[in-house]
Amino acid sequence: MTRSLAPSGDLSSPVVAIACVVAALSFGLLLLELIRARGRGATAGGGAASARAALGTALTGALAVLGLLAAILRPVAVTSRGSLVGPKVVVLIDGSRSMDLPGLAGTRRDSAAQALAELGKRADVRLSRYLFGEGAPVPADARTPDEAAAATPPPGASAAASAGAAAAPAGGADAGAAPAAAPPPARARAQRRSDLSAALEALARAADERPSAFVVVSDGRLDRPGPDDTAAATRAALEGLDVPVHTVAVATESARDASVRAVRTSGAAVAHQPLSLRIDIGCSGGLECDAVPVVARELREQGAPTTLATGTAHVEGGVGTVELGVTLDRAGTRILEVAIDAPDGDELPENDVRYITLDVARDRIRVLHVAGRPTYDVRALRMWLKADASVDVVAFFILRTPGDEVNAASDELALIPFPVDELFSVHLSSFDAVVLQDFDAAPYGLTKHLPALAQYVDKGGGLIMVGGPNAFVQGNYARTRLARVLPVDLDIGRAPKVDLGAFVPRITAAGRAAPVLAPLLALIGDEMPEMPGTNVVGDPLPGATVLMTHPTRTTASGAPMPVLSLGEHESGRTIALTIDGSHRLLFSAFASSSAGRAHGAFWDALLGWLMRDPRFEPASIEARGGCLAGEETTLVLRPLAGQGGEARVTIARLGSGTVVRTLTARVGDGGEPVELAAGRFEPGGYAATVEIVPAAGAAGDAKGATTRRDFACERGGDEWADPRPDVARLEAIARATGGASVLPAAAGSLPLPAATQVAAERHVAPLLPPWAWTLAAAVALGAHWIVRRRSGLA
């Protein structure tokens, strides 16, 4: 309850103002008159008597003026009952991963909790707390500072650091409502960016109550506003909202640290072509750095990473740069690991290793085509390879076998010997794909190179084995290391090894759904031309996808014998085509219906699938927003239209091949994206393999088309790459908006706007009746007149 005085309610504000001005002028004229009279010696008596007379005249004159003013204004007593409403103050807490680094009190997140606790002691303001990071801010959770600190492990812990900033105690503060009506999350995820500008823009445009001030709690490592245009960008983000932005710096010094701050590439990554990596190394916190060794490696599905390049960064002034040239032999998604050998005393080893994902493109597909004898099928395939401008083909054909009788010396023949050793030991890695068509490995010395060919597939190469009298088991590939990378078992215990009976291949359910056969089926429908025969093979190996089968032949297990099978082995892909009659898609009575275009469509899709062309992948999968080690990761699966069924996602760790997660989801025929919660991962590289089983076979052991995407998880990502706080940027933000910049312990003393009183009940009572004010004024005027007369004033 408050009490105050006010003029009578029947007087308007202009009348009150005029009365006060007239009263002030009257008193001023009285003083002027006294001063002039004293100068003329108008007063009688001595100096002391004259002074007393002037003082009495002034006092009675003042009383007379006040009496007249009171008679006009007639003051009343106002008693009101109400409450104080504090101004709305929005507290923006940095929710990025950099807040888990060391700060003034434990981690920077702990320091933020201290600042919020100090702000919470202010009972004269209404606090609304938000986390800012990427995009619009979200309401902070209502945990206490102690709970927030307990839920936030320090850098180096295996679990993820908590993302939610601690809220202040309940006294004097309320949890603010977000601009959107979404409920506050129980635990917010750590952000990968610190976009303060986006948060200010969202709150400045919000339709609810405008804030009277902002308080930003951060370490200053902001993505926006940048370090160069901090003041202008901050004012622009407020969009004309003239309120102060106070800042609280949760850290002033960096930990002793050496880190890989950034890895940049110049130009696109193209297979078989050099690529330059520009690597920035930083040292901070007083850690002594001079020459820092740097290494770039490529992660493999199995085995240790392959070293691509090494170098040394010479650090001066805390910053060093080194350029490493690397060459990637395989196209597709490649994970590179860039690591440093940090000096002793490094307190943040988590940022000594960075992972980058490169989508390696192809300038041209380089294909090695090896055929055992000249046939129509060999000719048709070679013609197509040579006609495709995107394919660089190197072809070798065996025209004379070692047993041929030519009745001429070898040096008189124009034919060159088959350079098997040079091709499969020196130049093999330069090819993107190898086609072995009706080729016997034994007579030409290929047998000893089969282990190298299998290793070539493991490292990402593509292999197609095409049937014929000298292929598969008949070509001496059974019980070799190459046999284990093929998608079918080479069943050597069965006879015959070749079936010369004509047949029409049957397209499986997986074949009708797989994108790799879609171009062919669009031209010819579901019916294939008659084939002159097939090689005899066994059951499909685990993970293989059978697209075509034999109508009558079965394997040892009783299943239809595969004719066209696709398989993945470690980083590479293989295709087994047991027929040598695909040329009938080009020139035959059957091919006339499609003008011979079916042959090109068939081989373009097979080679495209082998090279992971997105057109022939059943789906794409990626980690939404990237992957941070220890944080919840969400995978987004985007199937092609028509690829409905059950999606089975297997996530394996690169290097060991250990399966760490298996996920399933239903996908529709419309190609709608599906989100899968993949959980948390340790730092490193991972391969996500997606198999989409058609709805008809999803309930059993049916196989579907597969695709794969590699991704990497970092412990801190970009937010930990540079641990130095930027206090100067926080000070610039506060200075640009008329705010103050303090440390967490002084957050409670920030100059926030004063509270406003809202009246709920008001009572007005006159101090005296009007006649009493008039009588008092008359008495005061009479007394003044008497004193004036006695002092000699006219």
Stockholm file with secondary structure:
# STOCKHOLM 1.0

chainA/1-794         MTRSLAPSGDLSSPVVAIACVVAALSFGLLLLELIRARGRGATAGGGAASARAALGTALTGALAVLGLLAAILRPVAVTSRGSLVGPKVVVLIDGSRSMDLPGLAGTRRDSAAQALAELGKRADVRLSRYLFGEGAPVPADARTPDEAAAATPPPGASAAASAGAAAAPAGGADAGAAPAAAPPPARARAQRRSDLSAALEALARAADERPSAFVVVSDGRLDRPGPDDTAAATRAALEGLDVPVHTVAVATESARDASVRAVRTSGAAVAHQPLSLRIDIGCSGGLECDAVPVVARELREQGAPTTLATGTAHVEGGVGTVELGVTLDRAGTRILEVAIDAPDGDELPENDVRYITLDVARDRIRVLHVAGRPTYDVRALRMWLKADASVDVVAFFILRTPGDEVNAASDELALIPFPVDELFSVHLSSFDAVVLQDFDAAPYGLTKHLPALAQYVDKGGGLIMVGGPNAFVQGNYARTRLARVLPVDLDIGRAPKVDLGAFVPRITAAGRAAPVLAPLLALIGDEMPEMPGTNVVGDPLPGATVLMTHPTRTTASGAPMPVLSLGEHESGRTIALTIDGSHRLLFSAFASSSAGRAHGAFWDALLGWLMRDPRFEPASIEARGGCLAGEETTLVLRPLAGQGGEARVTIARLGSGTVVRTLTARVGDGGEPVELAAGRFEPGGYAATVEIVPAAGAAGDAKGATTRRDFACERGGDEWADPRPDVARLEAIARATGGASVLPAAAGSLPLPAATQVAAERHVAPLLPPWAWTLAAAVALGAHWIVRRRSGLA
#=GR chainA/1-794 SS CEEEEECCTTSCHHHHHHHHHHHHHHHHHHHHHHHHHHHHTCSCSCHHHHHHHHHHHHHHHHHHHHHHHHHHHCCEEEEEEEEEECCEEEEEEECBGGGGSBCSSSBHHHHHHHHHHHHHTCTTSEEEEEEESSSSCEECCCCCHHHHHHTCCCTTCSSCCCCSCCCCCSTTCCCCCCSSCCCCCSSCCCBSCCBHHHHHHHHHHCSSCCCSEEEEEECSCCSBSCSSSHHHHHHHHHTTCCCCEEEEESCSSCCSEEEEEEEEEESCCBTTSEEEEEEEEEEETTCCCSEEEEEEEECCSSSSCEEEEEEEEECBTTEEEEEEEEECCSCEEEEEEEEECCCTTCSCGGGGEEEEEEEEBCSSEEEEEEESSCCHHHHHHHHHHHHCTTEEEEEEECCSCTTCCCSSCGGGCSCCCCCHHHHHHTSGGGCSEEEEESCCSTTTTCGGGHHHHHHHHHTTCEEEEECSTTSGGGGTCTTSGGGGGSSBCCCTTSSCSEECCCBCCEECHHHHHCGGGHHHHHHHTTCCCCBSCEECCCCBCTTCEEEEEEEEEECTTSSEEEEEEEEEETTEEEEEECCSCGGGGTSSTTGGGGTTHHHHHHHHHHHHHHTTCGGGCSEEEEETTCEETTSCEEEEEEECTTCCEEEEEEEEETTTCCEEEEEEEEECTTCCCEEEEEECCCSEEEEEEEEEEEGGGTTTTCCCEEEEEEEEEESSTHHHHCCCCCHHHHHHHHHHHTCCEECGGGGGGSCCCCCEEEEEEEEEEESSCHHHHHHHHHHHHHHHHHHHHHHTCC
#=GC SS_cons         CEEEEECCTTSCHHHHHHHHHHHHHHHHHHHHHHHHHHHHTCSCSCHHHHHHHHHHHHHHHHHHHHHHHHHHHCCEEEEEEEEEECCEEEEEEECBGGGGSBCSSSBHHHHHHHHHHHHHTCTTSEEEEEEESSSSCEECCCCCHHHHHHTCCCTTCSSCCCCSCCCCCSTTCCCCCCSSCCCCCSSCCCBSCCBHHHHHHHHHHCSSCCCSEEEEEECSCCSBSCSSSHHHHHHHHHTTCCCCEEEEESCSSCCSEEEEEEEEEESCCBTTSEEEEEEEEEEETTCCCSEEEEEEEECCSSSSCEEEEEEEEECBTTEEEEEEEEECCSCEEEEEEEEECCCTTCSCGGGGEEEEEEEEBCSSEEEEEEESSCCHHHHHHHHHHHHCTTEEEEEEECCSCTTCCCSSCGGGCSCCCCCHHHHHHTSGGGCSEEEEESCCSTTTTCGGGHHHHHHHHHTTCEEEEECSTTSGGGGTCTTSGGGGGSSBCCCTTSSCSEECCCBCCEECHHHHHCGGGHHHHHHHTTCCCCBSCEECCCCBCTTCEEEEEEEEEECTTSSEEEEEEEEEETTEEEEEECCSCGGGGTSSTTGGGGTTHHHHHHHHHHHHHHTTCGGGCSEEEEETTCEETTSCEEEEEEECTTCCEEEEEEEEETTTCCEEEEEEEEECTTCCCEEEEEECCCSEEEEEEEEEEEGGGTTTTCCCEEEEEEEEEESSTHHHHCCCCCHHHHHHHHHHHTCCEECGGGGGGSCCCCCEEEEEEEEEEESSCHHHHHHHHHHHHHHHHHHHHHHTCC
//
